[in-house]
Amino acid sequence: MARSPLTSMTTKTSPTIKNYHKGKIIFHEGQESNVAYMIKSGSVNVFKNIDNKKTVLMTLNRGDIFGEMSLLAHEKRSASAEAASYCELVPLTKEIMNRLLEASPVTVRKIVELLAARVLRVDTEAVTVDEGGPFLSLATILDLAYKDYAYTPRDKKREIENYDMGLSVKSFTETVKSFAVFSAIEIDSFLQTIFKLRLIDIKSKSKCHKIAFTEKYINIPDCKEFMPSLRRLYSEVKEIGAEVEYRMNFMTFSDLAVRTGSRPEVIYNKVMKEDFPENLFFFNRAKALKWSQDKEPDFFKKFKRPKKALSEIENVNDLIFIDNPTLQQALKSFDYHRISILYSAADEQNKAKILYNINKKQASVLQSEPPPVRNVNDLDVLECSDEVIDLSKKMKGL
């Protein structure tokens, strides 16, 4: 959680300090909200009742701010809070929050990070932060990020390229992606939607006079009215927001790779090996059918694996690109244990390739008693596949 450097400042400007003993409820989910809190001492649990069971979403400590989302977004409390230990809380009214935001870009940035971290954690727990969902969460992040841009000190403005054009879309996108759960596609979809609603202006500037290299910049004509106007329109034209949120419930292979610490090519391989359940994959009906109309009749009946040169082969699932005589000769130096390691991580095509190029006795044992499945990036698998690939290249003079 983000720590605020302004604890002493808010203590002075706040009318009182509130004390709560362990277990005391600070506020309930669904309550009207007109105040946020900063923890002066102690700790606080934020929780929701899910399936009649109390689920703690996070535990906050000294310097953390909570309840700010409901205050800034004009929402009812989206979760409950209770004292996890004896604690002293500094009440932050809307007036105090606005004063802090206007006085300190650091505070703006901290709250942006706080909100993004909250969105990320709640997304991981599959719990909704606000009734408005990701659309309004992104709107709040943009609102605060734009304030951070607008409050940039004069001497720092000169250091920012094209500062007078507005908040850089590229900079905003990279910042949000670095600590939140939104992909570039989702952020672009969100910006295009609120642009069409005329809540923001987007200016473009070509780099080196090339249209392909265009930088875009965000301008919010009226910062004070941005969130209230957006919420009114969101309520009145809910299907627009629903469409954006529907799209925000999906991620690309690259997004999934980032979230899981993997690589897109590994995700693709796992899809091909049917390691993912079928109900995780969907197509836009209209776009998929339109795209399929231009394909040859046999396009969807046969699968052609893209060919690779021997110099491009990387792992066990590339063995299919080695000609049979070469692979057979390379595998002759492998004992059954190492062959079984290769077989354990290979997809169906490469399993068949391995069986074809080893002796019948080994093939029979592998088929009757298949080894436990391994990951293609398992260290033993990588070591064995590297060896067989190196032997094959050596035989081909590479």
N, C-alpha and C positions, 0 to 999 in steps of 0.2 A: 504493500500500500504506500501511496505517496505521503511524505511527511511535509507539513507546512512549517516554514520558518517564521510564521507570523503569530505564534501562540501568545506571546506577550502583548502584541498589538491588539489582538482580539479580546484579550482579557481586560485590557484597559477600556476598550470601547463598548464591551458588552455590559448590560445593566447588572448582571448577577452571575454567580456560579451555582450550578445545580449539582447536588450530591445524590448518588444512588447506591444503595447497598446491593451486594451480590444477589442476583435473581430478580431484582426489581425491573419491571417492564418500563422501558423509556417511551416507546410508542408501539401501537399495533398496526399490522397490515390493514390497509383500507381506510385508515384515518385521514382526515384532512390535514394538510401540513402547511405551516407558516414559519417554520424554523428548522435550521440544520444545527448540527453540533460539532464542536471540536473537543477531543479528549485531552483534558489538562493532566489527568493522572488516571491510572487504572486501565481496565479493558472492557470492551463491549462485544457481545455476540449479535450478529445480524442473522435472523433465521426466518424460515417459512414453514408452514404446516402443509406437508405434502402427503397425500393419502392418509390423513389423520395422524401423521408422525412428524414430530418436530425435527427439522433438518437445518443445522447450522451452516450457513453459506460462507461466513468468514468471521474471524475474530480480529477486532481492531484494537490498537494500542495508542499510547500517548502521542499526540500530534496528528492523529488521523482525523479526517472529516467524514461524517456520515449524515445521511438524510438530505444531502444537497441536491440529489437528482429530483426528488419530489418538489423541492423548493424552486429550483431553477426551471423545471419543466412544467410547473403548475399541475402536478399530478397528486393523487392520493398516495399514501405510503404503499410502496410495492413490496415491503417486507416488514417484519417486526424487529425490534431491538431490545435487548435486555442487558443489564450489567453483568459481565462475566466475573467481575470482582468489584470491590468498593471503588467507585470512580467519581471524579469531578469533571463535569461537562460545561463547556463554554457555549451558551446558546448563540447561534448566528442567525439573526433575522434577515429578511430579504434586503433590508436597507443596508445592513452591515456587509452582507455578501456583495452587493453591488458596489459599495464603497471600496472593498478590498479588490474587486476585479478592476475597477477603474484606476486604482492607485498602484497596482502591481502586476506587471506582465508575468512575473514569476508565479504569482498565485493562479493566474489563468492557466499557465502551463501545468502547474501541479494538479489543478482540477481536471484538465483534459486527460492527463495521465491517470488520475484516479478513476475517472469515468471509464476510460478505455480498459484499464485493468479490471474494473468491475464487470464490464461487458464480457471480457475474455473469460473471467472466472465463472460467471453465471452461464455463459455459453457452454463451457466444459461440463457444468453440472446439469445442463439441459433444463434450466429454469429461466423464466422470462423476467427481466429487470423491470420493465415498464409495460403498461398496457399497450403503449404505442410500438413496442418491439424495436427491431434494429433500425427502422426508418427514423424514428424520433431520437434514438440514441446517436445516430450519425449526425442528425440535425443539431443536437446539443453540442457534439464535439466540434462541428463546423462553427457554430456560434461562438464557442470559447476560443477556438483557434484563430478566428478572424479578429477577435478582441486582442489576442496576443499579437497579431500582425499590426493592428491599428495602433496599439500602444507602444510600438517599437520606438526606443529613444532616438532623437533626431540624429545624434552622431553615429548610430548604428544603421540608420536607413541607407546611408551612402554605400554601406558595405553589401547591401542586398541588391542583386541584379534586377533591374526593372521593377523596383519597389513601387513606383507610382502607378504601375499597371494593375496592381492588386495582389491578392494572396495567390501564390503560385499553386496551380492544380497539382503539378508534379511534386512539389514540396509537401503539400497537404496530404496527398496520396501516400507518399513514402513514409511520412510521419505516422499516419494512422495505421498503415500496414505493419509498422515496426512494433507497435504495442497493442494492437487490437485484432479482432478476428475477421475483419472485412478484407476482401480481395480487391484488386484494382478494378475488376469488372463491376463489382457491387458498388464501389465508390463512384465510378463513372455513371452507372445507372442512376444512383441517387442524385448526383449533380445535374444530370440531364433532366430528371423529373422536376426538381425545384427550379431549374432554369425555365422549363416550359410553363411552370406556375408563376413565372415572373417574380420570384422571390429573390433571385440573384441575377447578376449580369456576368457573362463570361466573355472576356476579351481574348483575342488571339494575336500572336506575333510570330512571324516566320523567322527562323534562324537561317542566316546565310542566303536569304531569299529563296529558300526551298520549302514548298508547301508540306512535304513529308516531315519536315522537322519544325513543327509548330508548337510553341509554348502557349499554354492557356492560363488565364488569371481570373480569379474570382473577385467580384465586388458585391458587397451587400449594401444597397442604397440606404437602408434604415436599420441599423443594428438593433435599436431598442424595440422595433416592431417585428423583427425577423421571426423570432420564436412564436410570439402571439399570433402573427399572421399565418405562419405555417401550421400551427395547431388548429386554427379555425378552418383553414382549407382542408387540412387532413381529415377533420371531422366531417366537413360538408361533402368532400369528394373522396370518401374512404376507399373506393375501389382503386384509386390511383396508388395510394399508399399500400394497399393490400397487394397490388401487382409487384411493387418494388420489394416488399417484404417476402413475397413468394419467391422472387428471384434470389433474395438474400439468404434463403434457406438452403441454397445449393452452392457447391464449390467445384472448382476445376481440379483436374488431376494435380496440377502444379500447386494449388492451394493446399490440397490434402497432403502432398509431399512435404510442404513447409511445416504444416501443423504437426506432422508425425515424425519430423526429423529425417525424412527419407529423400528420394530423388524421383522425379517424374517417370524416368524409365523403369525404375523398380515397381512403381505403381502399375504401369502398363503391363509389365511382365506378370504381375500377380493377377491382374484382370484376365490375361490370356490363360493363366494356369487355373482359373476359376477359384482363386483363393478368396474372392469377394462374393458375398451373396447377391443373387440376381436382383433382389428388390432394392438395391442401392443405386441402380442405374435407370435413368429416365431420359426420354427424348422429347423435345418440343414437337408435338404432333404435326403441326402445320409445316414447320421448317424441315423436319426430317422427311416428310413425304415429298415436299417440293424438291429437296436435295436429291432424293432417291430417283426421281423421274428422269434425270439426265444420265443415269448409270446403265451400263450394258446389262442384258438379261442375266449373264453369268456372274455379275459382280458380287451378288449376295449368296452365290452357291459355292464359290471356291475361295480359299484363303491362300494368298501368295505372300510368303514371308519375304520382306525386302532382302535382296541379296547383299552379302558383305564379302569384301575381299579378305583373303587370309590375314592381311596386315591389320584389318579392322576388327578381328574377332577378339572378344573380351572375356566371355564367361561360358559356363557349361551349356547354356541355351544357344550358343553360337556354334556348337559342334556340328550341327547339320550342314554348315557351310564348308566343312572339310571333306574332301573326296574320300570315298570308302577305303581305297588301298592305303592312303596316308594315315587315316585314323586307325585302321586295323593294325598297322605297323607300330604306331605310337602306343596303343593300348596293350601291346604284347609285353611291354616292360612293367605294366601295372599288375599288382596282385589283386586278388578278389576284394579285399577290404577297400582298397582305393577306388576300384571300379564301382563298388556299392555306394561309396560317398558321392561320386559323380552322378550315379543313377538316382540317388535319393533327392537331388535338387533339380534334376532335369525335367522339362515339360514333356508332354506326351510324344511330340515329334523327336525330341532328342533322346528320350528313353528308347524309342524304336531304333534310332541310329546307333546307340550304344550296343543294344542287343544284337544287332546285325553284324557288328564288328568285333565281337568277342567270341570265345569258343562256346559250343553248344551246352557244355556242362555248366559253365558260369551263367549263361543266359537262362537256363532252366531253373537254377537256384534263385536267381534274382526275381523271376516271375512267380515262382511258387512261394518264396519267402521274401517279399519286398522289404527293404530297409525302411526305418522311420523317415518321414519326409523332413528334409532340411531346407534352410533358406539358401538361395543362390549366393548370398553374401556371407555365409558361414565361413569361418577362417579355414577349416579343413577343405571345404568345397573349393574355395578360392585357390588354395595351395595346389590341389589336384588338377583343377581346370587350367591353372597357369602352366603346370608342368606339361600337360598333354598338348596345350596350344604351342608352347615353346618347342616341344619335340617336332610337332607338325611343321612349324615355320622353319626349323633347322633342316628338316628333310627337303623342304622346298627352296632352300638356299636363301631364306629371308633373315 
